[in-house]
Amino acid sequence: MSYEEKDHLLLEAWIELRPESAFVLPAGHGQRMMAVLLDLVREQDEDLSTRLHDAAGEKPYTVSMLGGEFELASPGHVRLSPEKVYRFRVTSIDPHLSQMLIQGVFPCLEGREIQIGEGVFRVLGVESSVETLADIYRRHMVEDIRDPARVGMVFHSPTAFRSSGRNFLFPEPRLVWLSLNRSWGSVSRVDLGKDLHEEAAREIFVTRYELRTSILHFDRYRQVGFSGHCEYVISPEEQWKGRIYSLLLDFSRYSGLGMKKTMGMGQVEPVFPGARSTRSSTASSQDD
């Protein structure tokens, strides 16, 4: 891999916060969480915030919706309590953004107030971990830590794919690995093959799944997605191809999957049965 990719940081972070008072928030509040991240970036670099907001196609970050205990306030709305703690997840595959968040944004977050919709929150702490594109490549293409034939994916938030003007609500291999390969290609100089998704359709098979659909109510529209888990078996003619498929699956923890990943959708976690290790990253905590 190139020198740039050895230093190309991938970031995963959890931000924990508590509301200052009770208030009601739309259940599909992903747009508000995206605004929070872009506002924090804007404080450090206005040009980068604008670039991230205006970027067409693949965006190099994801933002989850708030997680925690909610009360149903009305259809499509939840009530948050000042006695509860909530958190949301941010990932970045952009090296500039990753560095800025780690060095400029996160060290200043603990104890400060941030606004989400009509509510004001106090940040309790940030937990973050990083690795590089080279780490993921080495783990799957060099170290061979596991049998690449069986893999899985957990869909933590509603996920959907957009293809040929239609929305798809099932994680068929062609759509999964098309999304992942596009994300990888947007940040890596290592070409994994433009037709990889077509090969995935022939070489990867769904063996078991447990999925459910739900509706997210965004400000001006609704979006249907699926969540749950799915297992696959990989049967390529060449073993190295299986490693590429699993490499991209590992990358999904940072890139997200499918559509509207910056608004809470497509938050996923790869599963590698029998792996000796699923990652090799350095974690840092700012909760203390």
Helices and strands as residue ranges (DSSP letters): H 3-6, E 9-19, E 23-26, H 30-44, H 46-54, E 61-63, E 71-74, E 77-80, E 86-92, H 95-100, I 101-105, G 106-108, E 113-116, E 119-132, H 133-141, E 150-159, E 161-163, E 166-168, H 173-187, H 196-203, E 204-217, E 222-234, H 239-255, G 261-263, E 268-271, E 282-285
